[in-house]
Amino acid sequence: MEEREKAGFVLRDLEEKQRLLREQLGQRQQQLASQQSQSHQPIQSSQSAPATQSYQLVDRDARGGSAAPGQQQPQQQQQQLPPTSQNSQVSRSQSSQSQPSNRPSSPSPSAKQRQQQQDMRDRRKPLIVLGSVAVATALACFLLPSSLRPLIFAAAALAVTQLLSSPSAEDDKAAAGAAGGSGGGGLAPLPPPAIPLVKSSSSPPLGSLQEKSAQAGTLDAGSAAADASAGAQPAGEAAVPPAFAAAPSAPAAAVAAAAAPAPAAAPVSAGEPAAEATGAGGAAQGGSGDGAADGAADGAADGTAAYLSSQGISPGARAMAAAMKAKATRAAARAAAAPIKIAEGAAEGPKRPEGMVVLYGSQTGNAMEIAKTINADAQQRGLPSHVHALNDYSLEKLRGVAVAVVVVSSTGDGDPPENCDRFMGALQRRSLSPSLLSHLKYTVCGLGDSNYTRYMAVPRVFSRRLPELGAQLLCKACEADEVDGLEEVVEAWTATIWGPLQEALATPAPLAAAVDHEGEGGAQQQQQAGGKAQEEEEVKLVGVPPLQACRIRLVWLDEEERDATTAASAVTAAAAAASSPTPPFSHSNPLLAPVLSARFLSAEWSDRVVVHVEVDVAAAVHAGVTMAAGDSVGVVPSNDAATVERLLARLGVDGDRVFSLVDAESAASAAGGSSASAGAAVTAAAASNRDGGHIPARCTLRHALLHCCDVKGTPKKGLLRILADYCSDRREQQRLLFLSSRGGRDAYRELVMDRRPSLLELLLAFPSCQPDLAHLLDALPPLVARFYSLSSSPCATSPPGTSVSFAFSLVHMPLQPLLPDLMPAAASAAAAAGEGGDGACPLAGPRVFEGVCTSWLEQSLPLAPEDRERVARRKSQQQQQVAGAAGEDSPLLPPPVPALSVFPKPGGRFCHPSSLSAPLIMIGPGTGVAPFRGFLQERRSLLRGSEAQDSTAGEGDGAAAAAGGGAGESWLFFGCRREDEDWLYREDFEGFVADGTLSHLDVAFSRAGKDKVYVQHKMQARGAELAPLLLNAATYVFICGDGASMVRDVHAALQAILQAHGGMAAPSAAAHLQEMMGKGRYVRDVWS
């Protein structure tokens, strides 16, 4: 604060001197005008009104000079304007009552003497001004820190140019002569220029200092270019001193030169010394950054020396003044081209919120895709918009925008996505002011799955909390259910937001109407996509989405930097492995858990593969983090290494190349300076501008594709749209545009959603596509963690909680061929040649889809040798089924990983009841039974603990005695294919029944008999026994498993039981189950 006050004091002192000098000069001008009026027309002097300063707008002719000779300015155009009015040309004239005289008259001898004295003072004026400013500048540089020197030099240049460009006595005489000889026309002196101060995005606003500088007048880049190329002045017009007329153009010309070519040099007349063109031309030739500053400084120095020489100033003084002028001009030009860092603690000035931001919280990539599409659409409509993950934004930043569109999903049982949790936590703080977001207009698009108990929990937090903080609803919120399909609901809602958005942002209707989203003009959208209009073979495209802009830039490093990065990564990895983990654990901060055991739970001959995994989490316990039955564990996977190598080969890039990743806007800002420092600035900005990103700020391309980006997931429409933009073959481009369009919705569902092509398969199918790497990495969704329910309880391990286990089922399914259906036959011929040109095309034959995490775990876990052989045999059989991939008879599996990167996820209300007396109903087909193994382990421990505390317990099995002495009933409904194929954890569950921990076990075998039997059939068969439990206010019902159809069937079975055996009507039964959900007694943990 002290440094800021000192800087303000220096600027105010310079402005005060400027004001006093202007007042003195104005008084001298009035005196001179009065004397001239008396000298020229002594008879009318008594009738003349006192001379006043009047400013009127002057119309320039085509060459940018004065008004046309003899052209009178209308009286209504005259405006009383302040001397510092910005971006307007003004002229100083005599009073309208003064009579011009065409007959020259010589002043009296006394007047000549006074004029000589005035001329001498005017010659001394530059030295007085320069000396005063030099002393003030030196004092400021001595007192203030070096970080403020650009501001000091800018203020000095402002003072010099304003003071020296003030009208002198000679200028007044010339102006008076011109007024008398040209009918009131004259050269309007340029307004005093201000040095444009550019604030960096990370600095506080300049506050009052910037406002004062702005009030001094600003010469924009367009005016600077016009002044630099102005034509010759007619004889008799008053000329602005050339050195100081050029100086105002220097900073503005430096800015203009970066965006437009330098204007052609105009002829300079005898009345306009060449120094004016030198100053502006030097800045224009210098380009941008340091070059523009040097050019402007050289021109200003030459012009200053020429002007002082014409005034009779000594060579030594001329050299000193020219050097100081050059230094001040160079600092001013650099201040215009590069941000000025302001000291910490500068007061935050009021800023009017403007623009819109699209924020997303996404776990699987759906919300991110929708948000990026909305942002691209907004930009195409001319709306100022940008897109961010919620955790990469803040409430403070939200105060700087006018409109926010939030696209967010719920995960698990109402949990926020990982890139949204911090923002949501900050939003829910009760200490926030009710008017914090009173300026904001908002809307929310929520994504959810109605199979979950807390459906739309996270989106509804935003819909409730934002208006509590003063935000105003822009348009009705959207809630899209994944069960019914997201695309149709979201598209219909998106179509309704543009009118309110354009009204809130005051966007002109013609600008927004320029976008043809209905796609009726197919040729127009194809031109926007980069295709040429060809009437023949034209495919009519309807609703092509806008192209998503690339938000990142890759800066490739040389070999020395690559080696340093590799060494640093190795050291960091070793240090991370050796150091103790620090909670909270998350995807970005996982726990390295050694694998204790891994074994198959399904039969060897079965095509269904289920694996049990146990990992050591003692380090988490030592850090104070424990897991409970019902929790989940997140596993951070990697992509298949062989697939990544094939992808690198298709892209034609070296996977070992190291790049720095920065935001595109930050890279553009950093590159705005000199070329020598641009690369260093961009590289230095990497770490600070990629906080929260899924790709490290510096890594190899192989690492990004192997560990950071999802290259096997089903491609979103936005990715297809981007790939279309990089196709050189027009037919391939048209096909991708069609698949991404609204008109190609059915084809997208059949060929992309159902056949699930990976990124590699897409690039093989469209061989002319050569995407930009930065755009591709930005478009690919992050490789997110996969969550698996714990199949153990911490009380079942010794020491307690030091290890946890989970089970997963390998996701693999046969897929139909991609070719020739994915694209036209003519285009598919190129892809049919295969990757190596051997004619073997893997896209034309049977294909297999495998889950990213489950397939990686199966190949990477330290299974028993016989189990790894089993995996290798299965892989070999799978490859032999795929055309062109039968070259390897026994594929080599990657070496087992010694540890997994994991992190816990609390189960919330999905946990064993705290009271043993509460009845418990558990329904879990397939791997959905895994968490109930943990439930029953915990229940057994609680029962045995209750028996140990009960001194009156009799002999016999303690658990059975406790169960009969007040413990509620416990039911488990489990479903699998066959008894000898996939009855998971059979020994464990039969043991729970034997010791009384589990009251009832019902198993449904779907493929053991002629008719398929599922868990809901078993439940309905026991409906008479279950109905009283469902009507009991203490009963808990838990469901876990696949949410595609099982959850709805089980829910319908529960409702049917209440109707058939509980005496309830259908609405009452549905309301009863809904009430149980609201009380947390009916909880579902499902996945899609």
Number of C-alpha atoms within 10 A of each C-alpha: 11 11 17 19 12 14 22 15 14 19 23 15 13 21 20 12 15 18 13 11 15 17 11 11 17 18 13 16 21 18 14 19 22 18 15 19 22 16 16 19 16 12 11 12 16 10 10 17 12 15 19 16 14 18 19 21 18 22 17 14 12 11 13 15 20 19 21 15 14 11 12 13 15 9 8 7 10 13 12 11 14 11 15 18 16 20 15 17 17 23 20 21 22 23 15 13 11 21 15 20 15 12 8 10 11 10 15 9 9 8 15 12 12 10 16 11 11 16 16 11 14 18 16 14 15 22 18 13 18 22 15 15 20 17 11 18 21 12 12 21 18 11 12 16 11 12 13 19 18 22 22 24 26 29 26 28 28 26 26 24 23 24 23 22 22 21 22 22 18 15 18 21 17 17 27 23 21 21 22 20 20 19 15 23 25 31 23 26 19 21 25 25 30 29 31 24 23 17 18 14 11 9 16 17 20 22 13 12 19 16 10 16 21 17 14 20 22 22 25 20 20 16 17 23 26 15 22 27 22 19 19 17 20 17 12 16 24 24 22 21 23 22 30 25 29 31 35 32 35 36 35 30 40 36 27 25 22 17 12 14 12 22 16 10 13 13 13 17 13 11 14 21 18 18 25 28 27 24 32 34 28 25 36 32 19 21 24 28 23 21 22 31 33 26 27 37 31 23 28 38 28 22 29 30 23 18 21 22 14 10 15 11 16 10 12 9 16 22 16 16 21 26 19 24 30 26 22 28 34 29 28 33 34 29 23 25 26 21 20 20 19 19 16 11 12 17 13 11 11 9 10 10 15 17 17 26 25 26 26 32 31 27 22 18 20 19 22 23 22 25 27 24 21 24 27 22 21 23 18 18 22 19 22 15 20 19 23 17 22 25 20 18 18 14 13 10 10 18 18 19 20 22 27 23 23 26 29 32 32 24 23 23 23 19 19 23 22 18 20 23 16 16 18 20 10 13 18 13 10 9 8 13 12 15 13 17 24 17 18 26 23 25 24 25 25 26 27 24 25 16 24 22 21 21 21 24 20 25 25 19 13 22 19 10 16 24 18 17 18 17 23 17 17 19 17 13 20 18 21 22 19 15 14 11 11 16 16 13 15 18 12 11 18 15 10 12 17 18 13 13 24 18 12 17 15 11 16 13 13 10 13 18 11 11 17 16 17 14 20 13 14 18 19 16 25 22 11 13 21 15 20 12 13 10 8 6 7 13 16 16 25 21 22 26 23 25 23 22 17 16 17 20 23 22 18 17 18 11 11 9 13 19 13 11 18 17 12 12 14 12 12 12 12 11 11 13 12 9 9 14 17 15 14 14 17 18 19 13 14 20 28 21 21 17 20 16 15 21 16 19 20 20 14 13 9 11 12 16 21 22 21 19 21 20 20 19 22 19 18 25 14 13 13 11 16 18 23 22 26 25 23 23 21 22 23 22 22 21 21 19 15 10 17 20 16 13 21 16 14 15 17 10 13 13 18 13 16 24 23 20 26 26 19 18 13 20 24 14 18 22 19 18 19 17 15 10 12 17 16 12 18 23 21 15 19 23 14 11 19 17 13 14 16 18 20 19 19 23 20 21 18 20 18 20 26 21 20 23 22 23 25 22 20 15 21 19 23 23 21 23 23 27 26 31 21 17 21 16 15 15 21 24 26 23 21 26 29 24 25 26 23 22 18 18 16 12 17 22 13 13 19 20 14 13 20 22 25 18 20 19 16 20 19 23 28 26 18 21 21 18 17 14 14 16 19 16 24 18 23 22 24 22 27 23 22 17 21 22 28 27 28 28 27 20 19 17 12 9 10 14 21 20 26 26 25 22 24 23 19 20 15 16 10 13 15 15 19 23 20 17 13 24 21 14 12 11 20 21 14 16 25 21 15 18 17 8 11 10 13 17 21 23 24 21 16 17 22 16 17 16 16 23 22 21 19 18 22 23 20 18 23 21 20 13 9 9 16 18 14 14 18 18 15 14 17 18 13 16 21 15 15 18 16 18 15 15 11 10 14 15 15 11 14 13 10 15 13 13 17 21 18 24 25 25 20 17 20 14 19 23 18 20 17 9 12 19 16 19 20 23 20 20 24 26 26 19 26 25 24 26 31 27 21 28 23 23 23 21 24 22 17 19 22 20 14 17 21 14 10 12 8 8 15 11 7 8 13 20 24 21 19 23 24 12 12 11 18 18 20 24 18 23 21 24 26 23 20 15 16 12 17 21 22 26 16 11 9 13 18 12 12 20 15 12 16 21 26 22 17 14 15 14 19 23 20 17 14 14 10 7 9 12 18 22 25 23 15 17 21 19 12 13 21 15 13 20 21 15 20 26 14 12 13 16 21 23 21 21 26 25 23 18 20 13 12 20 23 14 16 19 16 13 19 22 24 20 25 25 18 16 15 18 12 16 14 14 10 14 19 18 13 17 20 15 13 19 17 13 13 18 22 21 23 24 24 21 18 11
